[in-house]
């Protein structure tokens, strides 16, 4: 159904090979979604408000968390639209899409509802979407909205993976417990869905956008 969904090696190479070469393309608060001269595979970063999406995006392209191309704020709900960033220069290899977070946000209920509808439409209809990364704050663990998003992606057969963020803020023991609980949660979800979630992998990625830990392995 998606032209680029099968080309995961190209996506992985693009994530690891941006080398700091990235530029802002555009933003949109809803359909119609932007079209570019080169419709590259897109990797979307989704998750709860303030889970570290923009910080991780900067780390993925080799830029400082606070001085990168994606704006970073301590205020939940700062990302109020979908933002496109092109990775790689000669040639560009993919686009990263920073999505509005769900959950607590500095916004009205009407704005939050509009963001949710935009996210749902994009994830359902964007034909160049190659993967959706569901980011979960390791210090908080999975929440109901995370589970709802994983089910949505699973039912629509959108390639996705779960990534634990802010791993540097936990002790090794706390992080090990978080990984174990996350795996149990994913196994329980897969059992209810009558099919394994693509997020249930042998090694759940753990990253820190601030220190860069785990980013190259992600």
C-alpha distance (Angstrom), angle and dihedral (degrees) to the residues before:
residue distance angle dihedral
X1 . . .
X2 3.82 . .
X3 3.76 117.2 .
X4 3.81 95.1 -143.0
X5 3.79 101.4 29.3
X6 3.81 93.5 101.3
X7 3.82 95.9 51.0
X8 3.81 97.0 83.5
X9 3.80 95.0 144.6
X10 3.78 89.2 61.7
X11 3.79 90.2 49.1
X12 3.81 92.5 49.8
X13 3.79 91.7 47.7
X14 3.78 89.8 50.1
X15 3.79 93.6 51.6
X16 3.78 91.5 51.1
X17 3.79 97.2 37.8
X18 3.79 104.3 49.8
X19 3.79 89.9 106.1
X20 3.79 92.9 -166.1
X21 3.80 91.0 -57.4
X22 3.78 103.6 130.3
X23 3.76 137.3 125.3
X24 3.75 138.2 -170.4
X25 3.80 112.9 -106.7
X26 3.78 109.5 178.1
X27 3.80 145.9 -59.2
X28 3.79 135.3 -124.8
X29 3.78 134.4 -170.3
X30 3.79 93.9 -157.7
X31 3.78 147.2 -22.4
X32 2.96 138.2 -9.2
X33 3.78 87.0 67.4
X34 3.81 119.2 -147.2
X35 3.76 122.2 -91.2
X36 3.78 122.1 -151.5
X37 3.78 135.7 -161.5
X38 3.80 88.5 -109.3
X39 3.81 111.7 35.4
X40 3.80 98.1 -153.0
X41 3.81 126.4 -175.2
X42 3.80 109.6 -82.1
X43 3.80 127.8 -141.5
X44 3.80 112.8 -162.0
X45 3.80 123.2 -152.8
X46 3.81 110.7 -150.3
X47 3.78 134.1 167.9
X48 3.79 149.0 107.0
X49 3.80 118.5 -34.8
X50 3.81 111.6 -81.7
X51 3.81 94.6 11.2
X52 3.80 91.6 129.9
X53 3.82 104.4 -94.3
X54 3.80 97.3 141.6
X55 3.81 92.4 40.8
X56 3.80 91.4 52.3
X57 3.80 91.5 46.3
X58 3.80 90.0 56.7
X59 3.81 91.0 47.4
X60 3.81 92.3 50.1
X61 3.79 91.1 59.0
X62 3.80 93.3 43.0
X63 3.80 99.0 -105.5
X64 3.85 131.0 131.3
X65 3.79 113.6 -92.4
X66 3.81 95.7 -122.1
X67 3.81 98.0 34.1
X68 3.78 101.3 40.8
X69 3.78 130.5 109.9
X70 3.82 93.9 -92.6
X71 3.79 114.8 71.6
X72 3.82 113.7 -119.8
X73 3.79 124.9 -157.6
X74 3.79 137.2 169.7
X75 3.80 88.2 -135.8
X76 3.78 114.0 97.9
X77 3.78 111.1 -127.2
X78 3.81 97.3 30.9
X79 3.82 92.6 131.0
X80 3.81 101.8 75.6
X81 3.82 100.4 168.6
X82 3.80 140.8 23.4
X83 3.82 110.1 -82.0
X84 3.82 124.2 -159.3
X85 3.82 123.2 -150.1
X86 3.80 123.8 -177.4
X87 3.81 114.9 -139.2
X88 3.80 121.7 -151.8
X89 3.78 127.1 20.8
X90 3.80 112.4 -144.0
X91 2.94 93.4 54.6
X92 3.83 112.4 -4.0
X93 3.79 109.3 -129.5
X94 3.81 107.9 -167.9
X95 3.78 145.7 -21.3
X96 3.80 127.2 -112.5
X97 3.80 117.2 -147.3
X98 3.80 119.3 -154.8
X99 3.81 107.7 -155.2
X100 3.82 130.2 -160.3
X101 3.79 111.9 -96.0
X102 3.76 125.9 -119.8
X103 3.79 129.1 -135.8
X104 3.80 122.1 39.9
X105 3.79 111.9 17.6
X106 3.78 140.1 161.7
X107 3.80 91.6 -113.7
X108 3.77 142.4 89.4
X109 3.80 121.5 -89.3
X110 3.80 88.0 -109.3
X111 3.80 92.4 55.7
X112 3.82 92.1 46.9
X113 3.81 90.0 50.8
X114 3.80 90.7 50.1
X115 3.81 91.4 50.9
X116 3.81 91.1 49.5
X117 3.81 91.6 52.2
X118 3.80 91.3 47.8
X119 3.82 91.7 50.0
X120 3.80 91.9 48.9
X121 3.79 93.4 48.8
X122 3.80 93.5 47.4
X123 3.81 94.0 48.7
X124 3.81 91.2 46.8
X125 3.79 100.7 44.0
X126 3.81 111.0 25.6
X127 3.80 103.0 109.3
X128 3.83 95.1 -164.9
X129 3.81 93.6 53.2
X130 3.81 104.3 123.8
X131 3.79 100.4 174.0
X132 3.79 141.6 -3.6
X133 3.79 115.6 -146.6
X134 3.80 111.1 -154.0
X135 3.80 105.9 -153.2
X136 3.80 118.7 -152.9
X137 3.79 123.9 -171.8
X138 3.81 103.7 -121.9
X139 3.79 90.8 -147.1
X140 3.79 91.7 56.1
X141 3.80 103.1 34.2
X142 3.78 126.8 -152.3
X143 3.79 118.5 -28.9
X144 3.79 132.8 -164.6
X145 3.80 93.2 -93.3
X146 3.82 90.2 53.3
X147 3.80 90.4 53.7
X148 3.80 91.7 47.0
X149 3.81 91.0 51.9
X150 3.81 92.6 48.0
X151 3.81 90.1 51.0
X152 3.81 90.8 48.2
X153 3.82 91.9 51.7
X154 3.80 91.9 45.0
X155 3.81 93.7 50.7
X156 3.80 92.0 49.0
X157 3.79 92.6 44.0
X158 3.78 93.7 -122.3
X159 3.80 111.3 162.0
X160 3.79 106.8 -114.4
X161 3.77 145.3 158.9
X162 3.79 136.2 -165.1
X163 3.80 118.3 -123.9
X164 3.80 124.6 -169.2
X165 3.81 111.3 -141.1
X166 3.81 134.8 -163.2
X167 3.79 90.6 34.2
X168 3.81 90.5 155.9
X169 3.81 91.0 68.5
X170 3.83 93.6 64.5
X171 3.78 130.7 72.5
X172 3.82 116.2 -117.3
X173 3.81 89.8 -103.2
X174 3.81 93.3 49.6
X175 3.79 91.5 46.9
X176 3.81 92.7 49.7
X177 3.81 89.6 51.7
X178 3.81 91.3 48.4
X179 3.82 91.7 51.7
X180 3.81 91.7 48.4
X181 3.82 93.0 49.2
X182 3.80 91.4 46.4
X183 3.80 90.9 52.0
X184 3.82 90.9 49.5
X185 3.80 89.6 49.8
X186 3.80 92.3 50.9
X187 3.81 91.7 47.7
X188 3.82 90.5 51.8
X189 3.80 91.1 49.2
X190 3.81 91.9 48.5
X191 3.81 90.3 51.8
X192 3.81 91.1 53.8
X193 3.79 92.5 46.1
X194 3.83 92.7 52.3
X195 3.77 90.0 -128.8
X196 3.82 135.4 64.3
X197 3.77 117.6 -92.9
X198 3.80 113.1 -122.0
X199 3.82 85.4 -130.6
X200 3.82 89.1 67.8
X201 3.80 99.4 91.6
X202 3.82 131.8 152.2
X203 3.81 92.7 -106.3
X204 3.80 118.0 31.2
X205 3.83 107.4 -148.4
X206 3.80 116.0 -113.3
X207 3.79 117.7 -167.7
X208 3.78 143.6 171.1
X209 3.77 116.4 -151.3
X210 3.82 90.6 -166.0
X211 3.82 98.6 52.4
X212 3.81 97.9 24.8
X213 3.81 91.5 -126.1
X214 3.80 111.9 157.1
X215 3.80 94.9 3.3
X216 3.81 95.9 112.3
X217 3.83 90.7 48.8
X218 3.81 91.3 48.0
